[in-house]
Amino acid sequence: MRRVFALFAIFLLALALRGTFLYLYVVQHNARALSTIPFLFEPGNIAYSLATGNGFSNPFRVETGPTAWMTPVYPLLLAAIFRLFGTYTLNAFIAAASFNAVCSALTCFPLWLAARRIANTPTAVLATVLWAVFPTAIILPYESLFDASLSTLLATSLLAATLAIVESGRVRHWCAYGFLWGLALMTNAAFVALLPFLFGWAEYQSHRNALYHFRNAALAAAMTLLCCVPWTVRNFREFHTLVPLRSVGGLALWLGNNEHAGSNSVAGLHPISNQAERDHYVEVGEILYMREKQSLAMDYIFSHPAAEASLISERFTAFWTGGGTSLFRDLARAKTARFHLVVLSNLLAAFGSLAALVLLWRTRSAYRVPLAAFPLVYPLVYYLALAPPRYRHPIDPALLLLTALAAVRLSKYKQRFEDPVPGALR
């Protein structure tokens, strides 16, 4: 009972913090701006197209035709909000930001379950408290109407479900696990990087269960594929080529790897703000445009190895600090305490995760592979392309779980050193 009370108390704390900051954000900003500007990015533009009966299309608000810019779940949710609260209204913004905030707060539950299964209640309490007060988790729900908060809930649920499924031999549990993977991929295609490590680990570990049957893993994999097939078929019908999840990889790679990459001018190259790029996108079509950008990016990568190494280093810094590409310069120039708080909390999570991974590998923990996949595998594509803070956010709960694990383990070592058991030092 105490554990349940503690979990719900932390959840309410997380919800209250996110709700309070959302309220302050709304009252401090112009209502007309809030009703429009946050929706003028790709998810909001596609949602507007869906809400007005034009289908999954037009990522730049102007008529550009069908798109596979992103997987469909989050734009569909925004479209439903537009239908309920009106397009480009303050109520629509409050509803969308509140949905993000609730998803962020709900992440406490799978995070608690994962931490309890890996370690113990103190670790679960510390991990969820860290998540409840984590600055990025409080800020992003209302400052970014992208899928970051929903993706974070799903990523943490995938971790908790992976740890739990190895102890089940029931078909419906494995099918639900496969459905969760399908839902996650239809929300955020980047989760494909985690799939072989988490799904593979679950299948491998489940061999130890006397109830194991290969049929279960096969059905889970089939369920995942079934969730993705309708979207893939739709993309093939629209573009006459195979686009399993999303099409935008070529553009992201080019934006991060060209002669202007690393400067403030790179944002102006995006077709959402660059008229010439947008016109060319419309002229050649989405798929050919992405292929062209991928080719240009690859040419730049292989012809500028020194510049590319510098860009990767900058993106690595940006990913793990949540700030800019130069840590000390950005900290010195920052004029708000919030920036320092975000950077310092991100660094805490990064170094805490590193310490935990060392401990897990030294003790040969059975959980080291699924946990290591989050900080070691998931970010790799962002080092090569772009690394804004919302791209890291889905793995933040896993990082805080690792940080809590390291803190609890180290506190036990300290206590053992200060209060040794008689004879323990012999």
C-alpha positions as CSV (number, residue, x, y, z in Angstrom):
1,M,0.0,0.0,0.0
2,R,2.8,2.4,0.8
3,R,4.4,1.7,-2.6
4,V,1.1,2.5,-4.4
5,F,0.7,5.7,-2.3
6,A,4.3,6.8,-3.1
7,L,3.8,6.1,-6.8
8,F,0.6,8.1,-7.0
9,A,2.0,10.9,-4.9
10,I,5.0,11.2,-7.4
11,F,2.6,11.1,-10.3
12,L,0.5,13.9,-8.9
13,L,3.7,15.9,-8.2
14,A,4.7,15.5,-11.9
15,L,1.2,16.4,-13.1
16,A,1.0,19.5,-10.8
17,L,4.4,20.8,-12.0
18,R,3.6,20.4,-15.6
19,G,0.1,21.8,-15.2
20,T,1.5,24.8,-13.3
21,F,4.1,25.6,-15.8
22,L,1.6,25.3,-18.7
23,Y,-0.8,27.7,-16.9
24,L,2.0,30.2,-16.4
25,Y,3.1,29.8,-20.1
26,V,-0.5,30.5,-21.3
27,V,-1.1,33.6,-19.1
28,Q,2.3,35.0,-20.1
29,H,1.9,34.8,-23.8
30,N,-0.4,36.3,-26.4
31,A,-3.5,34.1,-27.0
32,R,-3.5,34.7,-30.7
33,A,0.2,33.6,-31.0
34,L,-0.4,30.5,-28.9
35,S,-3.4,29.5,-31.1
36,T,-1.3,29.6,-34.3
37,I,2.5,29.5,-34.0
38,P,2.9,26.2,-32.1
39,F,0.9,24.4,-34.9
40,L,3.0,25.8,-37.8
41,F,5.4,22.9,-37.9
42,E,5.0,19.6,-39.7
43,P,2.8,17.7,-37.2
44,G,0.4,20.7,-36.9
45,N,0.3,21.3,-40.6
46,I,-0.4,17.7,-41.4
47,A,-3.1,17.7,-38.6
48,Y,-4.7,20.7,-40.2
49,S,-4.8,19.0,-43.6
50,L,-6.4,15.9,-41.9
51,A,-8.9,18.0,-40.0
52,T,-10.0,19.9,-43.2
53,G,-10.5,16.8,-45.2
54,N,-7.3,16.9,-47.3
55,G,-5.8,13.7,-46.0
56,F,-2.3,13.0,-44.6
57,S,-0.5,15.7,-46.7
58,N,0.9,19.2,-46.8
59,P,3.6,19.3,-44.1
60,F,4.3,22.9,-44.9
61,R,0.7,24.1,-44.7
62,V,0.7,25.1,-48.4
63,E,-0.6,22.5,-50.9
64,T,2.3,20.0,-51.5
65,G,0.4,16.7,-51.8
66,P,0.6,13.4,-49.8
67,T,3.4,13.0,-47.4
68,A,5.2,10.3,-45.4
69,W,7.1,13.0,-43.5
70,M,6.3,11.2,-40.2
71,T,4.4,8.2,-39.0
72,P,0.7,8.9,-38.4
73,V,-0.2,8.6,-34.8
74,Y,0.6,12.1,-33.4
75,P,-0.7,14.1,-36.4
76,L,-3.9,12.1,-36.1
77,L,-4.2,13.0,-32.5
78,L,-3.7,16.7,-33.3
79,A,-6.3,16.4,-36.0
80,A,-8.8,15.1,-33.5
81,I,-8.0,18.0,-31.2
82,F,-8.6,20.4,-34.1
83,R,-11.9,18.7,-34.7
84,L,-12.9,19.0,-31.1
85,F,-11.6,22.5,-30.2
86,G,-11.3,24.2,-33.6
87,T,-8.4,24.8,-35.9
88,Y,-5.8,27.3,-34.7
89,T,-7.6,28.2,-31.4
90,L,-6.2,28.8,-27.9
91,N,-8.3,25.9,-26.7
92,A,-6.7,23.6,-29.2
93,F,-3.3,24.6,-28.0
94,I,-4.2,24.1,-24.3
95,A,-5.7,20.7,-25.2
96,A,-2.6,19.6,-27.2
97,A,-0.2,20.8,-24.6
98,S,-2.2,19.2,-21.8
99,F,-2.2,15.9,-23.6
100,N,1.6,16.2,-23.8
101,A,1.8,17.0,-20.1
102,V,-0.4,14.1,-19.1
103,C,1.7,11.7,-21.3
104,S,4.8,13.0,-19.5
105,A,3.3,12.6,-16.1
106,L,2.0,9.1,-16.9
107,T,5.6,8.0,-17.7
108,C,6.0,7.7,-14.0
109,F,4.1,4.4,-14.0
110,P,6.2,2.4,-16.5
111,L,9.3,4.0,-15.1
112,W,8.4,2.8,-11.6
113,L,7.6,-0.7,-12.9
114,A,10.9,-1.0,-14.8
115,A,13.0,0.3,-11.9
116,R,11.2,-2.1,-9.4
117,R,11.9,-5.1,-11.7
118,I,15.6,-4.1,-12.2
119,A,16.4,-3.1,-8.7
120,N,14.2,-2.2,-5.7
121,T,11.7,0.3,-4.3
122,P,14.3,3.0,-3.3
123,T,15.6,3.0,-6.9
124,A,12.0,3.3,-8.2
125,V,11.2,6.2,-5.9
126,L,14.4,8.1,-6.8
127,A,14.0,7.4,-10.6
128,T,10.4,8.6,-10.7
129,V,11.1,11.7,-8.5
130,L,13.9,12.6,-10.8
131,W,11.5,12.3,-13.7
132,A,8.8,14.3,-12.0
133,V,11.1,17.3,-11.5
134,F,13.3,16.9,-14.6
135,P,13.3,20.4,-16.3
136,T,13.1,19.2,-19.9
137,A,10.1,17.0,-19.1
138,I,8.3,20.0,-17.6
139,I,9.2,22.4,-20.4
140,L,8.8,20.3,-23.6
141,P,5.1,19.5,-23.3
142,Y,4.0,23.1,-23.9
143,E,7.0,24.4,-25.9
144,S,7.0,21.7,-28.5
145,L,3.9,20.3,-30.2
146,F,5.7,17.3,-31.5
147,D,5.4,13.7,-30.4
148,A,8.3,13.9,-27.8
149,S,6.1,13.5,-24.7
150,L,4.0,10.6,-26.2
151,S,7.2,9.0,-27.5
152,T,8.7,9.2,-24.1
153,L,5.7,7.4,-22.5
154,L,5.9,4.7,-25.2
155,A,9.7,4.2,-25.0
156,T,9.5,3.8,-21.2
157,S,6.5,1.4,-21.6
158,L,8.5,-0.6,-24.1
159,L,11.3,-0.9,-21.5
160,A,8.9,-2.0,-18.8
161,A,7.1,-4.4,-21.1
162,T,10.3,-5.9,-22.3
163,L,11.5,-6.6,-18.8
164,A,8.1,-8.2,-17.9
165,I,7.3,-10.2,-21.0
166,V,10.2,-12.6,-20.4
167,E,8.3,-14.1,-17.4
168,S,5.1,-14.7,-19.4
169,G,4.2,-17.6,-21.5
170,R,0.7,-16.3,-22.4
171,V,0.0,-15.7,-26.1
172,R,-2.1,-12.6,-25.4
173,H,0.7,-11.0,-23.4
174,W,3.1,-11.4,-26.3
175,C,0.6,-10.2,-28.8
176,A,0.0,-7.1,-26.6
177,Y,3.8,-6.6,-26.5
178,G,3.9,-6.8,-30.3
179,F,1.0,-4.3,-30.6
180,L,2.9,-1.9,-28.2
181,W,5.9,-2.0,-30.6
182,G,3.6,-1.4,-33.6
183,L,2.0,1.6,-31.8
184,A,5.5,3.0,-30.9
185,L,6.8,2.7,-34.4
186,M,3.7,4.4,-35.8
187,T,4.4,7.2,-33.4
188,N,8.1,7.5,-33.7
189,A,10.1,5.7,-36.4
190,A,13.3,6.2,-34.5
191,F,12.3,3.4,-32.2
192,V,13.4,1.0,-34.9
193,A,16.9,1.4,-33.5
194,L,15.8,-0.1,-30.2
195,L,13.7,-2.9,-31.7
196,P,16.4,-5.6,-32.3
197,F,18.0,-5.0,-28.9
198,L,14.9,-5.0,-26.7
199,F,12.8,-7.5,-28.7
200,G,15.8,-9.8,-29.2
201,W,16.8,-9.6,-25.6
202,A,13.2,-10.5,-24.5
203,E,13.1,-13.5,-26.9
204,Y,16.5,-14.7,-25.7
205,Q,15.8,-14.3,-22.0
206,S,12.4,-15.9,-22.3
207,H,14.2,-19.2,-23.1
208,R,14.8,-19.5,-19.4
209,N,11.1,-19.6,-18.7
210,A,9.6,-23.1,-18.6
211,L,6.6,-21.8,-20.4
212,Y,8.6,-20.6,-23.4
213,H,7.4,-21.3,-26.9
214,F,8.8,-19.8,-30.1
215,R,5.2,-19.2,-31.2
216,N,4.9,-16.4,-28.8
217,A,7.8,-14.3,-30.1
218,A,6.7,-15.1,-33.7
219,L,3.1,-13.8,-32.9
220,A,4.6,-10.7,-31.3
221,A,6.7,-10.0,-34.3
222,A,3.7,-10.6,-36.6
223,M,1.6,-8.2,-34.6
224,T,4.3,-5.5,-34.9
225,L,4.4,-5.9,-38.6
226,L,0.6,-5.9,-38.9
227,C,0.5,-2.6,-37.2
228,C,2.9,-1.1,-39.7
229,V,1.5,-2.8,-42.9
230,P,-1.5,-0.4,-43.5
231,W,0.8,2.6,-43.4
232,T,3.4,1.0,-45.6
233,V,0.7,0.0,-48.1
234,R,-0.7,3.5,-48.1
235,N,2.8,4.9,-48.8
236,F,3.4,2.5,-51.6
237,R,0.1,3.5,-53.2
238,E,0.9,7.2,-52.9
239,F,4.6,7.2,-53.9
240,H,4.9,4.0,-55.9
241,T,8.0,3.0,-53.9
242,L,8.6,1.3,-50.6
243,V,8.5,3.7,-47.6
244,P,8.1,1.4,-44.6
245,L,7.9,4.2,-41.9
246,R,8.9,7.7,-42.9
247,S,10.6,9.5,-45.8
248,V,12.4,12.5,-44.2
249,G,15.8,10.9,-43.5
250,G,17.5,12.3,-46.5
251,L,16.6,15.9,-45.6
252,A,17.6,15.5,-42.0
253,L,21.0,14.1,-43.1
254,W,21.5,17.0,-45.5
255,L,20.5,19.7,-43.0
256,G,23.2,18.3,-40.6
257,N,25.8,17.8,-43.3
258,N,26.4,20.6,-45.8
259,E,28.6,23.7,-46.1
260,H,26.3,25.6,-43.7
261,A,25.9,22.9,-41.1
262,G,26.8,23.9,-37.6
263,S,25.8,27.6,-38.2
264,N,22.7,29.5,-37.5
265,S,21.9,29.7,-41.2
266,V,21.1,25.9,-41.5
267,A,17.6,26.4,-40.1
268,G,16.9,28.6,-43.1
269,L,17.6,25.7,-45.5
270,H,14.5,23.8,-44.3
271,P,11.7,23.8,-46.9
272,I,9.2,24.9,-44.2
273,S,11.0,28.3,-44.2
274,N,12.9,28.4,-47.4
275,Q,10.7,29.2,-50.5
276,A,13.2,27.9,-53.0
277,E,13.6,24.6,-51.2
278,R,9.9,24.3,-50.9
279,D,9.3,25.0,-54.6
280,H,11.8,22.4,-55.5
281,Y,10.2,19.9,-53.1
282,V,6.8,20.5,-54.8
283,E,8.4,20.3,-58.3
284,V,10.2,16.9,-57.9
285,G,8.0,15.3,-55.3
286,E,8.8,14.2,-51.7
287,I,10.6,10.9,-52.5
288,L,12.9,12.3,-55.2
289,Y,13.6,15.4,-53.1
290,M,14.7,13.2,-50.1
291,R,16.9,11.1,-52.4
292,E,18.6,14.2,-53.8
293,K,19.3,15.5,-50.3
294,Q,20.6,12.1,-49.1
295,S,23.0,12.0,-52.1
296,L,24.2,15.6,-51.4
297,A,24.7,14.8,-47.7
298,M,26.7,11.6,-48.4
299,D,28.9,13.5,-50.9
300,Y,29.6,16.1,-48.3
301,I,30.3,13.5,-45.5
302,F,32.9,11.6,-47.6
303,S,34.5,14.7,-49.1
304,H,34.9,16.7,-45.9
305,P,36.1,14.2,-43.2
306,A,37.6,16.8,-40.9
307,A,34.5,19.0,-41.0
308,E,32.3,16.0,-40.5
309,A,34.2,14.9,-37.4
310,S,33.8,18.4,-35.9
311,L,30.0,18.3,-36.7
312,I,29.6,14.9,-35.1
313,S,31.4,16.2,-32.0
314,E,29.1,19.3,-31.9
315,R,26.0,17.2,-32.2
316,F,27.2,14.8,-29.5
317,T,27.6,17.8,-27.2
318,A,24.2,19.2,-28.1
319,F,22.5,15.8,-27.6
320,W,23.8,15.2,-24.2
321,T,23.6,18.7,-22.8
322,G,20.3,19.8,-24.3
323,G,21.9,23.1,-25.0
324,G,24.1,24.2,-27.9
325,T,27.1,22.7,-29.7
326,S,29.7,24.4,-27.4
327,L,29.0,23.7,-23.7
328,F,31.2,26.3,-21.9
329,R,30.5,29.1,-24.4
330,D,26.7,28.5,-24.3
331,L,26.7,28.4,-20.5
332,A,28.7,31.6,-20.3
333,R,26.4,33.4,-22.8
334,A,23.1,32.1,-21.3
335,K,21.0,34.8,-19.7
336,T,18.5,32.7,-17.9
337,A,18.8,30.3,-15.0
338,R,16.5,27.9,-16.8
339,F,19.1,27.2,-19.5
340,H,21.7,26.3,-16.8
341,L,19.2,24.1,-15.0
342,V,18.4,22.2,-18.2
343,V,22.0,21.7,-19.1
344,L,23.1,20.7,-15.6
345,S,20.2,18.2,-15.2
346,N,21.0,16.7,-18.6
347,L,24.6,16.3,-17.7
348,L,23.6,14.7,-14.4
349,A,21.5,12.1,-16.3
350,A,24.3,11.5,-18.8
351,F,27.1,10.9,-16.3
352,G,24.7,9.0,-14.0
353,S,23.9,6.7,-16.9
354,L,27.5,6.2,-17.7
355,A,28.3,5.2,-14.0
356,A,25.3,2.8,-14.0
357,L,26.4,1.1,-17.2
358,V,29.9,0.5,-15.8
359,L,28.3,-1.0,-12.7
360,L,26.0,-3.2,-14.7
361,W,28.8,-4.5,-17.0
362,R,31.1,-5.1,-14.0
363,T,28.4,-7.2,-12.3
364,R,27.3,-8.8,-15.6
365,S,23.7,-7.8,-14.9
366,A,21.1,-9.5,-17.1
367,Y,19.6,-6.1,-17.7
368,R,22.6,-4.4,-19.2
369,V,21.7,-5.0,-22.8
370,P,18.2,-3.4,-22.9
371,L,19.3,-0.6,-20.6
372,A,22.5,0.1,-22.6
373,A,20.5,0.3,-25.9
374,F,18.9,3.6,-24.8
375,P,22.1,5.7,-24.3
376,L,24.4,3.8,-26.6
377,V,22.3,2.8,-29.7
378,Y,19.4,5.2,-29.9
379,P,21.4,8.4,-30.3
380,L,23.7,7.2,-33.1
381,V,21.6,8.5,-36.0
382,Y,21.3,11.9,-34.3
383,Y,25.1,12.2,-34.1
384,L,25.1,11.9,-37.9
385,A,22.1,14.3,-38.7
386,L,20.4,16.7,-36.2
387,A,20.2,16.7,-32.4
388,P,17.6,19.1,-31.0
389,P,16.6,18.5,-27.4
390,R,13.3,16.8,-28.3
391,Y,15.1,14.0,-30.1
392,R,16.8,12.9,-26.9
393,H,13.7,13.2,-24.8
394,P,12.2,9.7,-25.3
395,I,15.3,8.1,-23.6
396,D,15.4,10.6,-20.7
397,P,13.4,8.3,-18.3
398,A,15.7,5.4,-19.0
399,L,18.7,7.7,-18.3
400,L,17.2,8.8,-15.0
401,L,16.5,5.2,-14.1
402,L,20.2,4.4,-14.7
403,T,21.2,7.5,-12.7
404,A,19.0,6.4,-9.8
405,L,20.4,2.9,-10.0
406,A,24.0,4.3,-9.8
407,A,23.1,6.6,-6.9
408,V,21.5,3.8,-4.9
409,R,24.3,1.3,-5.6
410,L,27.0,3.9,-4.7
411,S,25.2,4.9,-1.5
412,K,25.2,1.2,-0.5
413,Y,28.9,0.9,-1.2
414,K,29.6,4.0,0.9
415,Q,27.5,2.7,3.8
416,R,29.3,-0.6,3.6
417,F,32.6,1.2,3.8
418,E,31.6,3.5,6.7
419,D,29.9,0.7,8.7
420,P,31.7,-2.5,7.8
421,V,30.4,-5.8,9.0
422,P,32.8,-7.3,11.6
423,G,35.4,-9.3,9.8
424,A,34.4,-7.9,6.4
425,L,37.8,-6.3,5.9
426,R,39.8,-9.4,6.6
